[in-house]
Amino acid sequence: MISYVNNNGEILSNESFVIRAGNRAHLYGDGIFESIRIINGKPINLVNHINRMMEGAKKLKMRVPSFYDLEFYEEKIGELIKKSGILYGGKCRISIDRAIGGTYLPESNEVEYFIEVLPLDNYGFVLNKKGKEVDIFTEYKKQNDSLANYKTKNGLIFVLAAISAKEKGLDDYLITNTTNSIIEATSSNLFVVSNGVLYTPGLEEGCLAGTMRMQVINLALKNGIKVYECKILPQNLLVADEVFLTNAISGLIWVSGYRTKRYFNNVTRKLVDLLNEKWSV
């Protein structure tokens, strides 16, 4: 299936799109992005994605036009979904990059946008049948600064952690901050379940302010499941009943093992069902 992209207002086949010379995201990682799930042919939870992206762009000192709002992106994404023939499941990625020009000192703080959509086989959230095996990444640590909660295009620590996990025969690595608290995985937020209570790193620890993280917290509280945002340390993993990861595309991802520790997925499964019920899958 051919899908389409919107390159700053120009709609092109994804087979014919070429990155322009001088693109600052390509040269310097000078941009921010969002990954959005499509269910029943529509992007879900879009308002939270757009809000986070705009907050992040402001942190990057980008000058984003005021009309780049929810209505603008709903229209542009919907146009691509229709043209790409995505009737059920899919995913969308929106990027805002600083305009071409300059080196480390940009010529301008104006921006360009890029949107792409791709189909997915599953149009709801499906829990993985085989649990993921994880460990803690120790080679590099994530800085806990004012950019830590946003999806900037500086993702080297996550790339290196993912490569290292594969080399070790693992499914993923957990990332720590500079005070050795566990904050997230390479592309997901982290939740620990003990005695039916959810624990997840607080935003002040430097984890991504994940949109699915927010959805899971709200769903849990609405359904009588307690949630605490706190420091997560290795010893917490060793006494947990369940561990799961969350991101906007996959929903919840069951972790079955950390070193010699094994985990169940009872609460995780319940939350997946609630998530699908919320989005009428």
C-alpha positions as CSV (number, residue, x, y, z in Angstrom):
1,M,0.0,0.0,0.0
2,I,1.3,3.4,-0.9
3,S,0.9,6.0,1.9
4,Y,1.4,9.7,1.7
5,V,3.3,12.4,3.6
6,N,2.7,16.1,4.0
7,N,5.9,18.0,3.7
8,N,5.1,21.5,4.9
9,G,1.9,21.7,2.9
10,E,3.0,19.6,-0.1
11,I,1.4,16.1,-0.2
12,L,3.7,13.4,-1.7
13,S,3.9,9.7,-1.9
14,N,6.2,8.3,0.7
15,E,8.1,6.6,-2.1
16,S,8.9,9.9,-3.8
17,F,9.7,12.1,-0.7
18,V,13.3,13.2,-0.3
19,I,14.7,15.2,2.6
20,R,15.8,18.6,1.5
21,A,19.5,19.5,1.7
22,G,20.1,21.7,4.8
23,N,17.2,20.2,6.8
24,R,18.1,21.1,10.4
25,A,16.5,18.0,12.0
26,H,18.7,15.9,9.7
27,L,21.9,18.0,10.3
28,Y,21.5,18.8,14.0
29,G,18.6,17.0,15.4
30,D,16.9,20.4,15.6
31,G,13.3,19.4,15.9
32,I,10.6,17.8,17.9
33,F,8.0,15.1,17.1
34,E,5.0,13.1,18.1
35,S,3.9,9.5,17.4
36,I,0.1,9.1,17.3
37,R,-2.0,6.0,17.0
38,I,-4.8,5.7,14.5
39,I,-7.9,3.7,15.4
40,N,-10.9,3.2,13.2
41,G,-9.4,5.6,10.7
42,K,-8.9,8.5,13.2
43,P,-6.0,9.8,15.2
44,I,-6.6,9.3,19.0
45,N,-5.7,11.4,21.9
46,L,-4.5,14.1,19.5
47,V,-5.1,17.1,21.8
48,N,-2.5,15.8,24.3
49,H,0.0,15.1,21.6
50,I,-0.4,18.6,20.1
51,N,-0.2,20.2,23.5
52,R,3.0,18.4,24.4
53,M,4.6,19.2,21.0
54,M,3.8,22.9,21.3
55,E,5.2,23.0,24.8
56,G,8.3,21.3,23.6
57,A,8.7,23.6,20.6
58,K,8.5,26.6,22.9
59,K,11.3,25.0,25.0
60,L,13.4,24.8,21.8
61,K,12.8,28.5,21.1
62,M,10.9,27.8,17.9
63,R,8.4,30.3,16.5
64,V,5.4,28.2,15.8
65,P,2.5,29.9,13.9
66,S,-0.6,30.2,16.1
67,F,-2.7,28.4,13.5
68,Y,-0.7,25.2,14.0
69,D,-3.4,24.1,16.4
70,L,-5.6,21.0,17.0
71,E,-8.0,21.8,14.2
72,F,-5.1,22.4,11.8
73,Y,-3.5,19.0,12.5
74,E,-6.8,17.2,12.6
75,E,-7.4,18.4,9.0
76,K,-3.9,17.6,7.8
77,I,-3.8,14.1,9.3
78,G,-7.3,13.3,8.2
79,E,-6.4,14.2,4.7
80,L,-3.4,11.9,4.7
81,I,-5.4,9.0,6.3
82,K,-8.1,9.3,3.6
83,K,-5.6,9.5,0.7
84,S,-3.6,6.6,2.1
85,G,-6.7,4.5,2.4
86,I,-6.3,3.7,6.1
87,L,-9.8,2.7,7.3
88,Y,-8.8,0.9,10.5
89,G,-5.5,0.8,12.3
90,G,-2.4,3.0,11.6
91,K,0.1,5.3,13.1
92,C,1.0,8.9,12.4
93,R,4.2,10.9,13.1
94,I,4.2,14.7,13.2
95,S,7.5,16.6,13.2
96,I,8.2,20.3,13.7
97,D,11.7,21.3,12.6
98,R,13.5,24.6,12.7
99,A,13.6,26.2,9.2
100,I,16.6,25.6,7.0
101,G,19.5,27.9,7.4
102,G,22.5,28.5,9.6
103,T,24.7,26.0,11.4
104,Y,24.6,25.8,15.2
105,L,23.3,29.3,15.2
106,P,20.1,29.2,13.1
107,E,19.3,31.9,10.6
108,S,15.7,31.9,11.8
109,N,13.5,30.3,14.5
110,E,10.6,29.8,12.0
111,V,9.5,26.2,11.5
112,E,8.5,23.6,9.0
113,Y,6.2,20.7,9.6
114,F,6.2,17.1,8.3
115,I,3.4,14.5,8.7
116,E,3.4,10.9,7.7
117,V,0.9,8.0,8.2
118,L,1.3,4.3,7.9
119,P,-1.2,1.4,8.2
120,L,-1.1,-1.1,11.0
121,D,-2.5,-4.6,11.0
122,N,-4.1,-4.2,14.5
123,Y,-6.7,-1.4,14.8
124,G,-7.0,-1.9,18.6
125,F,-4.5,-2.4,21.4
126,V,-3.3,-6.0,21.7
127,L,-1.2,-7.2,24.5
128,N,1.9,-9.0,23.5
129,K,1.6,-12.8,23.9
130,K,5.3,-13.3,24.8
131,G,6.6,-11.1,27.6
132,K,9.6,-8.8,27.1
133,E,12.9,-9.5,28.8
134,V,14.6,-6.3,30.1
135,D,17.6,-5.2,32.1
136,I,19.0,-1.8,33.1
137,F,21.2,0.2,30.7
138,T,24.3,1.4,32.5
139,E,26.6,2.8,29.8
140,Y,24.8,6.1,29.5
141,K,22.3,8.0,31.7
142,K,19.6,10.4,30.6
143,Q,20.0,14.0,31.7
144,N,17.2,15.3,33.9
145,D,16.7,18.8,32.4
146,S,13.9,20.9,31.1
147,L,13.9,19.0,27.8
148,A,13.6,15.5,29.3
149,N,9.8,15.3,29.2
150,Y,9.6,16.0,25.4
151,K,10.2,14.0,22.3
152,T,13.1,15.9,20.8
153,K,15.1,14.5,17.9
154,N,18.2,13.9,20.1
155,G,17.6,10.2,20.7
156,L,21.1,8.8,20.8
157,I,20.8,7.3,24.3
158,F,17.7,5.4,23.2
159,V,19.3,4.2,20.0
160,L,22.5,3.0,21.8
161,A,20.4,1.3,24.5
162,A,18.2,-0.5,21.9
163,I,21.3,-1.7,20.1
164,S,23.0,-2.9,23.3
165,A,19.8,-4.7,24.4
166,K,19.7,-6.6,21.1
167,E,23.4,-7.5,21.4
168,K,22.7,-8.9,24.9
169,G,19.7,-10.9,23.7
170,L,17.2,-8.7,25.5
171,D,14.0,-7.1,24.2
172,D,14.7,-3.8,25.8
173,Y,16.8,-1.8,28.3
174,L,15.5,0.4,31.0
175,I,17.1,3.9,31.2
176,T,18.2,5.6,34.4
177,N,18.8,9.3,35.2
178,T,21.9,10.7,36.7
179,T,20.8,9.8,40.2
180,N,20.3,6.2,39.1
181,S,16.5,6.1,39.3
182,I,14.9,4.0,36.6
183,I,12.8,6.3,34.5
184,E,11.7,4.6,31.2
185,A,12.6,2.2,28.4
186,T,14.0,3.0,25.0
187,S,10.6,4.0,23.6
188,S,8.2,3.6,26.4
189,N,7.2,4.8,29.9
190,L,7.5,2.4,32.8
191,F,4.9,1.1,35.3
192,V,5.5,-1.3,38.2
193,V,2.6,-3.2,39.9
194,S,2.8,-4.3,43.5
195,N,-0.3,-5.6,45.4
196,G,-2.6,-4.1,42.8
197,V,-1.1,-0.6,43.0
198,L,0.6,1.1,40.1
199,Y,3.9,2.9,40.6
200,T,5.5,5.0,37.8
201,P,8.4,7.5,37.7
202,G,7.3,11.1,38.3
203,L,8.0,13.7,35.6
204,E,10.4,15.4,37.8
205,E,12.6,12.3,37.5
206,G,13.2,13.1,33.8
207,C,11.0,10.6,32.1
208,L,9.0,11.4,28.9
209,A,5.7,13.0,29.6
210,G,4.0,10.2,27.7
211,T,0.5,10.6,26.4
212,M,-0.2,6.9,27.0
213,R,1.3,7.2,30.4
214,M,-1.3,9.9,31.1
215,Q,-4.1,7.8,29.7
216,V,-3.1,4.8,31.8
217,I,-2.9,6.8,35.0
218,N,-6.3,8.4,34.4
219,L,-7.9,5.1,33.5
220,A,-6.5,3.4,36.6
221,L,-7.7,6.1,38.9
222,K,-11.1,6.1,37.3
223,N,-11.4,2.4,37.9
224,G,-10.3,2.4,41.5
225,I,-6.7,1.4,41.0
226,K,-4.3,3.5,43.1
227,V,-1.3,5.2,41.3
228,Y,1.8,6.7,42.8
229,E,4.4,8.7,40.9
230,C,7.7,8.1,42.6
231,K,11.3,7.0,42.3
232,I,11.7,3.5,40.8
233,L,14.9,1.6,41.9
234,P,16.2,-1.9,41.0
235,Q,14.9,-3.3,44.3
236,N,11.4,-2.2,43.3
237,L,11.6,-4.4,40.2
238,L,12.7,-7.4,42.3
239,V,9.6,-7.3,44.5
240,A,7.0,-6.3,41.9
241,D,4.2,-8.5,40.8
242,E,4.0,-7.0,37.3
243,V,6.0,-4.6,35.1
244,F,4.7,-3.1,31.9
245,L,5.7,-0.4,29.4
246,T,3.5,2.1,27.7
247,N,3.6,4.1,24.5
248,A,1.2,5.8,22.1
249,I,1.5,3.2,19.4
250,S,1.6,-0.2,21.2
251,G,-0.5,0.8,24.3
252,L,0.7,-1.5,27.0
253,I,3.6,-3.9,26.7
254,W,3.9,-6.8,29.1
255,V,7.4,-7.3,30.7
256,S,7.8,-10.9,31.7
257,G,11.3,-10.8,33.1
258,Y,14.0,-8.7,34.7
259,R,17.1,-10.8,35.2
260,T,15.9,-13.9,37.2
261,K,12.6,-12.2,38.3
262,R,9.3,-13.3,36.5
263,Y,6.2,-11.2,36.2
264,F,2.4,-11.8,35.8
265,N,0.2,-9.6,33.6
266,N,-3.3,-9.6,35.3
267,V,-3.6,-5.9,36.0
268,T,-1.9,-5.2,32.7
269,R,-4.5,-7.2,30.8
270,K,-7.3,-5.4,32.6
271,L,-5.9,-2.0,31.6
272,V,-5.6,-3.0,28.0
273,D,-9.3,-3.9,28.0
274,L,-10.2,-0.6,29.6
275,L,-8.0,1.2,27.0
276,N,-9.8,-0.5,24.1
277,E,-13.2,0.2,25.7
278,K,-12.3,3.9,26.0
279,W,-11.5,4.2,22.3
280,S,-14.4,1.9,21.3
281,V,-12.3,-0.7,19.6
